[in-house]
Amino acid sequence: MFKLSFVALFAVTAFAFADEPEPTKKQKLAIAFKVPSSAEMASITEARTVGKELWVRVDILGEGGIGLAVISTTKDEATVEAPALPIKYVVFGKKWGWKNEEKGITFLADLDEKARAKAEKAFEGGKVVYKKKK
């Protein structure tokens, strides 16, 4: 009887902790990378938990509008309340032709079609923990 009660208690306790959300903390997200024009700007728009990582969506704004046609560095920052997980920056909307060399940043346009579709699907399936206010 005692063994059965202990096993039942252990199972209930393990189940209760399995669905517990990751603890969150304030984190500063920051990104910088090269663009072909001062009109191209990075914007951290969303963060999602994807597996055991925090994926940060960075959108390219400006669409090549009026700006200096010179290689520039675009930057953005955001402070978010999110789980303390390894961070992966994912850039959406890249239009220029060269492959960016910055470490720790995934440019979807630089991936082959299959890898890009897989990354987009993984991002869409993640849990939203931050969304930029419009």
CYANA upper distance limits for C-alpha pairs under 8 A (distance plus 0.5 A):
  1 MET  CA      5 SER  CA      6.77
  2 PHE  CA      6 PHE  CA      6.64
  3 LYS  CA      7 VAL  CA      6.67
  4 LEU  CA      8 ALA  CA      6.65
  5 SER  CA      9 LEU  CA      6.55
  6 PHE  CA     10 PHE  CA      6.58
  7 VAL  CA     11 ALA  CA      6.62
  8 ALA  CA     12 VAL  CA      6.70
  9 LEU  CA     13 THR  CA      6.60
 10 PHE  CA     14 ALA  CA      6.53
 11 ALA  CA     15 PHE  CA      6.59
 12 VAL  CA     16 ALA  CA      6.65
 13 THR  CA     17 PHE  CA      6.94
 14 ALA  CA     18 ALA  CA      6.66
 15 PHE  CA     19 ASP  CA      7.61
 16 ALA  CA     20 GLU  CA      7.55
 22 GLU  CA     83 PRO  CA      6.15
 22 GLU  CA     84 ALA  CA      8.35
 23 PRO  CA     82 ALA  CA      8.40
 23 PRO  CA     83 PRO  CA      6.09
 23 PRO  CA     84 ALA  CA      7.77
 24 THR  CA     81 GLU  CA      6.53
 24 THR  CA     82 ALA  CA      5.22
 24 THR  CA     83 PRO  CA      4.59
 24 THR  CA     84 ALA  CA      6.72
 25 LYS  CA     80 VAL  CA      8.47
 25 LYS  CA     81 GLU  CA      5.77
 25 LYS  CA     82 ALA  CA      6.13
 25 LYS  CA     83 PRO  CA      6.71
 25 LYS  CA     84 ALA  CA      7.05
 26 LYS  CA     79 THR  CA      7.08
 26 LYS  CA     80 VAL  CA      5.99
 26 LYS  CA     81 GLU  CA      4.95
 26 LYS  CA     82 ALA  CA      7.01
 27 GLN  CA     79 THR  CA      6.00
 27 GLN  CA     80 VAL  CA      5.87
 27 GLN  CA     81 GLU  CA      6.78
 27 GLN  CA     82 ALA  CA      7.45
 27 GLN  CA     84 ALA  CA      8.45
 28 LYS  CA     77 GLU  CA      7.51
 28 LYS  CA     78 ALA  CA      6.34
 28 LYS  CA     79 THR  CA      4.88
 28 LYS  CA     80 VAL  CA      6.97
 29 LEU  CA     77 GLU  CA      5.95
 29 LEU  CA     78 ALA  CA      5.71
 29 LEU  CA     79 THR  CA      6.52
 29 LEU  CA     80 VAL  CA      7.93
 30 ALA  CA     75 LYS  CA      7.88
 30 ALA  CA     76 ASP  CA      6.33
 30 ALA  CA     77 GLU  CA      4.86
 30 ALA  CA     78 ALA  CA      7.16
 31 ILE  CA     75 LYS  CA      6.04
 31 ILE  CA     76 ASP  CA      6.09
 31 ILE  CA     77 GLU  CA      7.07
 31 ILE  CA     89 TYR  CA      8.30
 32 ALA  CA     42 ALA  CA      8.42
 32 ALA  CA     73 THR  CA      6.92
 32 ALA  CA     74 THR  CA      6.00
 32 ALA  CA     75 LYS  CA      4.79
 32 ALA  CA     76 ASP  CA      7.27
 33 PHE  CA     73 THR  CA      5.85
 33 PHE  CA     74 THR  CA      6.18
 33 PHE  CA     75 LYS  CA      7.33
 33 PHE  CA    100 ASN  CA      8.31
 33 PHE  CA    102 GLU  CA      7.00
 34 LYS  CA     71 ILE  CA      6.99
 34 LYS  CA     72 SER  CA      6.05
 34 LYS  CA     73 THR  CA      4.95
 34 LYS  CA     74 THR  CA      6.83
 34 LYS  CA    100 ASN  CA      7.70
 35 VAL  CA     40 GLU  CA      6.86
 35 VAL  CA     71 ILE  CA      6.11
 35 VAL  CA     72 SER  CA      5.88
 35 VAL  CA     73 THR  CA      6.50
 35 VAL  CA     74 THR  CA      7.20
 35 VAL  CA     96 TRP  CA      8.34
 36 PRO  CA     40 GLU  CA      7.86
 36 PRO  CA     69 ALA  CA      6.83
 36 PRO  CA     70 VAL  CA      6.26
 36 PRO  CA     71 ILE  CA      4.94
 36 PRO  CA     72 SER  CA      6.80
 36 PRO  CA     96 TRP  CA      7.53
 37 SER  CA     64 GLY  CA      7.31
 37 SER  CA     67 GLY  CA      6.51
 37 SER  CA     68 LEU  CA      5.99
 37 SER  CA     69 ALA  CA      5.09
 37 SER  CA     70 VAL  CA      5.71
 37 SER  CA     71 ILE  CA      6.21
 37 SER  CA     72 SER  CA      6.56
 38 SER  CA     67 GLY  CA      5.50
 38 SER  CA     68 LEU  CA      5.77
 38 SER  CA     69 ALA  CA      7.32
 38 SER  CA     70 VAL  CA      7.44
 38 SER  CA     71 ILE  CA      7.98
 38 SER  CA     72 SER  CA      6.31
 38 SER  CA     73 THR  CA      8.34
 38 SER  CA     74 THR  CA      8.23
 39 ALA  CA     62 GLY  CA      5.91
 39 ALA  CA     63 GLU  CA      7.91
 39 ALA  CA     64 GLY  CA      6.06
 39 ALA  CA     65 GLY  CA      6.01
 39 ALA  CA     66 ILE  CA      6.40
 39 ALA  CA     67 GLY  CA      4.97
 39 ALA  CA     68 LEU  CA      7.50
 40 GLU  CA     60 ILE  CA      6.89
 40 GLU  CA     61 LEU  CA      6.30
 40 GLU  CA     62 GLY  CA      5.37
 40 GLU  CA     63 GLU  CA      6.83
 40 GLU  CA     64 GLY  CA      6.31
 40 GLU  CA     65 GLY  CA      8.09
 40 GLU  CA     74 THR  CA      7.78
 41 MET  CA     60 ILE  CA      6.06
 41 MET  CA     61 LEU  CA      5.51
 41 MET  CA     62 GLY  CA      6.60
 41 MET  CA     74 THR  CA      6.02
 41 MET  CA     75 LYS  CA      7.78
 42 ALA  CA     58 VAL  CA      6.71
 42 ALA  CA     59 ASP  CA      6.29
 42 ALA  CA     60 ILE  CA      5.40
 42 ALA  CA     61 LEU  CA      6.69
 42 ALA  CA     74 THR  CA      6.35
 42 ALA  CA     75 LYS  CA      6.43
 42 ALA  CA     76 ASP  CA      6.45
 43 SER  CA     58 VAL  CA      5.81
 43 SER  CA     59 ASP  CA      5.70
 43 SER  CA     60 ILE  CA      6.91
 43 SER  CA     61 LEU  CA      7.43
 43 SER  CA     75 LYS  CA      8.41
 43 SER  CA     76 ASP  CA      6.35
 44 ILE  CA     56 VAL  CA      7.48
 44 ILE  CA     57 ARG  CA      6.38
 44 ILE  CA     58 VAL  CA      4.93
 44 ILE  CA     59 ASP  CA      6.98
 44 ILE  CA     76 ASP  CA      6.95
 44 ILE  CA     77 GLU  CA      7.39
 44 ILE  CA     78 ALA  CA      7.31
 44 ILE  CA    132 LYS  CA      7.87
 45 THR  CA     56 VAL  CA      8.29
 45 THR  CA     57 ARG  CA      6.33
 45 THR  CA     58 VAL  CA      6.44
 45 THR  CA     59 ASP  CA      7.19
 45 THR  CA    130 TYR  CA      8.46
 45 THR  CA    131 LYS  CA      6.36
 45 THR  CA    132 LYS  CA      5.37
 46 GLU  CA     56 VAL  CA      6.41
 46 GLU  CA     57 ARG  CA      5.59
 46 GLU  CA     58 VAL  CA      7.89
 46 GLU  CA    128 VAL  CA      7.86
 46 GLU  CA    129 VAL  CA      8.23
 46 GLU  CA    130 TYR  CA      5.77
 46 GLU  CA    131 LYS  CA      4.93
 46 GLU  CA    132 LYS  CA      6.56
 47 ALA  CA     54 LEU  CA      7.09
 47 ALA  CA     55 TRP  CA      6.05
 47 ALA  CA     56 VAL  CA      4.82
 47 ALA  CA     57 ARG  CA      6.44
 47 ALA  CA    128 VAL  CA      6.53
 47 ALA  CA    129 VAL  CA      6.19
 47 ALA  CA    130 TYR  CA      5.45
 47 ALA  CA    131 LYS  CA      7.16
 48 ARG  CA     54 LEU  CA      6.20
 48 ARG  CA     55 TRP  CA      5.80
 48 ARG  CA     56 VAL  CA      7.06
 48 ARG  CA    123 PHE  CA      7.58
 48 ARG  CA    126 GLY  CA      5.79
 48 ARG  CA    127 LYS  CA      5.50
 48 ARG  CA    128 VAL  CA      4.83
 48 ARG  CA    129 VAL  CA      5.85
 48 ARG  CA    130 TYR  CA      7.43
 49 THR  CA     53 GLU  CA      6.27
 49 THR  CA     54 LEU  CA      5.10
 49 THR  CA     55 TRP  CA      6.61
 49 THR  CA     83 PRO  CA      8.41
 49 THR  CA    126 GLY  CA      5.74
 49 THR  CA    127 LYS  CA      5.67
 49 THR  CA    128 VAL  CA      7.19
 49 THR  CA    129 VAL  CA      7.54
 50 VAL  CA     54 LEU  CA      6.63
 50 VAL  CA     55 TRP  CA      6.89
 50 VAL  CA    122 ALA  CA      7.21
 50 VAL  CA    123 PHE  CA      7.04
 50 VAL  CA    125 GLY  CA      7.84
 50 VAL  CA    126 GLY  CA      5.16
 50 VAL  CA    127 LYS  CA      7.40
 51 GLY  CA    126 GLY  CA      8.11
 52 LYS  CA     85 LEU  CA      6.96
 52 LYS  CA     86 PRO  CA      7.91
 53 GLU  CA     85 LEU  CA      5.72
 53 GLU  CA     86 PRO  CA      5.53
 53 GLU  CA     87 ILE  CA      6.37
 53 GLU  CA     88 LYS  CA      7.34
 54 LEU  CA     83 PRO  CA      8.00
 54 LEU  CA     85 LEU  CA      6.18
 54 LEU  CA     86 PRO  CA      6.50
 54 LEU  CA     87 ILE  CA      5.27
 54 LEU  CA     88 LYS  CA      6.58
 55 TRP  CA     87 ILE  CA      6.43
 55 TRP  CA     88 LYS  CA      5.23
 55 TRP  CA     89 TYR  CA      6.32
 55 TRP  CA     90 VAL  CA      7.27
 55 TRP  CA    123 PHE  CA      7.68
 56 VAL  CA     87 ILE  CA      7.62
 56 VAL  CA     88 LYS  CA      6.56
 56 VAL  CA     89 TYR  CA      5.24
 56 VAL  CA     90 VAL  CA      6.43
 57 ARG  CA     89 TYR  CA      6.76
 57 ARG  CA     90 VAL  CA      5.64
 57 ARG  CA     91 VAL  CA      6.62
 57 ARG  CA     92 PHE  CA      7.59
 58 VAL  CA     89 TYR  CA      7.42
 58 VAL  CA     90 VAL  CA      6.44
 58 VAL  CA     91 VAL  CA      5.18
 58 VAL  CA     92 PHE  CA      6.57
 59 ASP  CA     91 VAL  CA      6.38
 59 ASP  CA     92 PHE  CA      5.46
 59 ASP  CA     93 GLY  CA      6.53
 60 ILE  CA     91 VAL  CA      7.84
 60 ILE  CA     92 PHE  CA      6.95
 60 ILE  CA     93 GLY  CA      5.82
 60 ILE  CA     94 LYS  CA      6.84
 80 VAL  CA    130 TYR  CA      6.98
 81 GLU  CA    129 VAL  CA      7.91
 81 GLU  CA    130 TYR  CA      7.89
 82 ALA  CA    129 VAL  CA      6.51
 82 ALA  CA    130 TYR  CA      7.97
 88 LYS  CA    104 GLY  CA      7.15
 88 LYS  CA    105 ILE  CA      7.19
 88 LYS  CA    106 THR  CA      8.09
 89 TYR  CA    104 GLY  CA      7.31
 89 TYR  CA    105 ILE  CA      5.45
 89 TYR  CA    106 THR  CA      6.61
 90 VAL  CA    105 ILE  CA      6.52
 90 VAL  CA    106 THR  CA      5.27
 90 VAL  CA    107 PHE  CA      6.47
 90 VAL  CA    108 LEU  CA      7.42
 91 VAL  CA    105 ILE  CA      7.76
 91 VAL  CA    106 THR  CA      6.60
 91 VAL  CA    107 PHE  CA      5.27
 91 VAL  CA    108 LEU  CA      6.60
 92 PHE  CA    107 PHE  CA      7.29
 92 PHE  CA    108 LEU  CA      6.57
 92 PHE  CA    109 ALA  CA      8.03
 93 GLY  CA    108 LEU  CA      8.44
 93 GLY  CA    109 ALA  CA      7.98
 94 LYS  CA    107 PHE  CA      7.67
 94 LYS  CA    108 LEU  CA      8.10
 94 LYS  CA    109 ALA  CA      6.49
 95 LYS  CA    109 ALA  CA      8.07
 99 LYS  CA    110 ASP  CA      6.65
100 ASN  CA    107 PHE  CA      8.07
100 ASN  CA    110 ASP  CA      8.45
106 THR  CA    110 ASP  CA      8.43
107 PHE  CA    111 LEU  CA      7.61
108 LEU  CA    116 ARG  CA      6.15
108 LEU  CA    119 ALA  CA      8.33
109 ALA  CA    116 ARG  CA      7.96
111 LEU  CA    115 ALA  CA      6.36
111 LEU  CA    116 ARG  CA      5.94
112 ASP  CA    116 ARG  CA      6.52
113 GLU  CA    117 ALA  CA      6.65
114 LYS  CA    118 LYS  CA      6.74
115 ALA  CA    119 ALA  CA      6.65
116 ARG  CA    120 GLU  CA      6.62
117 ALA  CA    121 LYS  CA      6.58
118 LYS  CA    122 ALA  CA      6.65
119 ALA  CA    123 PHE  CA      6.66
120 GLU  CA    124 GLU  CA      6.66
121 LYS  CA    125 GLY  CA      6.68
122 ALA  CA    126 GLY  CA      6.90
